[in-house]
Structure formats: C-alpha cells, structure tokens
Amino acid sequence: MEKQGYQYDEDGKGEVQLVFNFVDPKAPTVYRRKGKGTFVVTVGLFDNLAEHILKEGYPLFIRFLGNLMIYLDGSQSPLKTHFITLEQRCYCIQSDNDEAHYFESVYERLKPLATSKCD
C-alpha cells in the first residue's frame, strides 16, 4: 500500500480513509469508524477451509462491521485469498512464489472499492 502512495497512520489521528482490521475469527473485534468516509477491510486467517466460503465467512464478515472481508485460507499452500463483499459475492486469488505479484493482485482488487467516494 505504501508503494502506491498510502501512508500508515498508527495513531489514527489523521483523516483515515482505509483501515485494515486484522481479526481473530474466534474472538471478533470491531473497528468503529470515526467518519462515514472510512473503508474498513476485515482480514482474517482461517486454519480450516470452509466447504462454502461465502456461507461460513459472510456471517463473520457482518459481525466484524467491515466493507470487505479478506478470508485467508491458511489450511493449504500456496495461500488462497478469498474476498467477500457486502453484496454476498466471493472471489479468490491464489498466492504464488512471487510475493510482489501477489500483493499487487490484492491491491488491484482493493483499489476500486477503497478509493470510490459517494457525494
């Protein structure tokens, strides 16, 4: 994200537009937005692959109060990254040995959602 011009704001005192809320699926934590323009991406690492990612992941996603959920399947290698949307859509990208390519793919999926503005 920093390579794309984003700045890390550790204390959250600036105008935060994008938040990554890293959660433990067994102990949900919620990020409370301070402004309506904040886009929250919930990120969770799951040890067991669900038979139906959307069916298992969506209720958790709603509980975390995010705009998008990244469901990381840690049960296999290479890592699979599932994106779950509020519209109950789910799509996947698979990591490979090229870490830079993987994070670029994640960024390309996030960019249109996280940078859109409603007036």
N, C-alpha and C positions, 0 to 999 in steps of 0.2 A: 504494500500500500504506500509506503514511504517513497518507493521508486516512482510511483505515479503522482507524487506531489502532495500526498496526505501527510498531516502532521500528527504525531502522537501527543495526546493531552492527558497526562497521567492523573491530574487532579480534577479534570473536568470543569475547570473554571472558565474556559473559553466557550465559544459558540460551537457546541458539539453537534455535528450533523450525522455522524456514523459511529455506532457503538457495536463492538463485538462482545457479547455476553457469553463467556465460556461457562458452561454449567455442568454439574454432576447430575446425570439423569435420575439418580436415586435420591437426590436432595435438591429439588428445584430452587433456584434463586431467580428473582425477577429484577430487571433493571427498570427503575421508574424514570420515565422521560421527564426532563425539565422543560422541554419545548416540543410543540407538535411537529416541528421540522426534523426531529431526530429519527433516523432509521436504525432499527435495532436488529442485528443479525445474531441469532442464538446459535451457539456452536456446542455440540455435544459429541463425546466419544462413546460409542456403544461397543461392548465386548461381544455381543451375540447379534448376528444378522437376523433381523426380523423376517418372517416369511413374506409379509406385506409391509414394506417400509412406511407407506402413507398411513395405513391403518394403525400401526403402532406409534409412529412418530408424530402424527398430526395432533392427537390429544395432548402430548407433552409440549409440543410447539405452542399451542393455545395457552397452556398453563404458564409458560415462560413469558408470554406477552411480547413476542418479537414480531417483526415484519417478515422475516425469512428465517428458516432454520437450516443449518448445515448439520446433517446427520452423518457423522464419520463412522464408517463400519471398520472397526479395529479387529474383527474376527478373522481377517484374511490378509494376505499380502499379494499384490500391492493393495494399498488402502483404497477403498471406494468412498467417494464423497457424494452424498445424496442431498439435493436441495429440495426443501419442502416449502411451498408457498401458501399464503392465506387463501388462495383460490382453490386449494386442495389439489395442486399439481405437484408432481415429483419427477425430477430428472437427475441423472447421475453422470459424474465424470470419474474416471479411474486414474489414479496416480501412476506414474512410471518412474524410471530411474532418473529422469530429468526434473529435478526439483524446481528449477526456474520455469520450465514449461507448465508444470502442474499449477504453481501459484499464479501464473499468467492466465491460465484457464479459469481458475477460481475468480480472479479479478474481473475477467471479461463477463462472467456470469453475474457478478455483483454490481458492476458499474451502472448499467441502465436503471436498475432498481434503486440503488442507493443515491444516485445523483438526480433523479427526477424530482421536480418541485411542483406542488399544486398551489395555485394562487387563489 
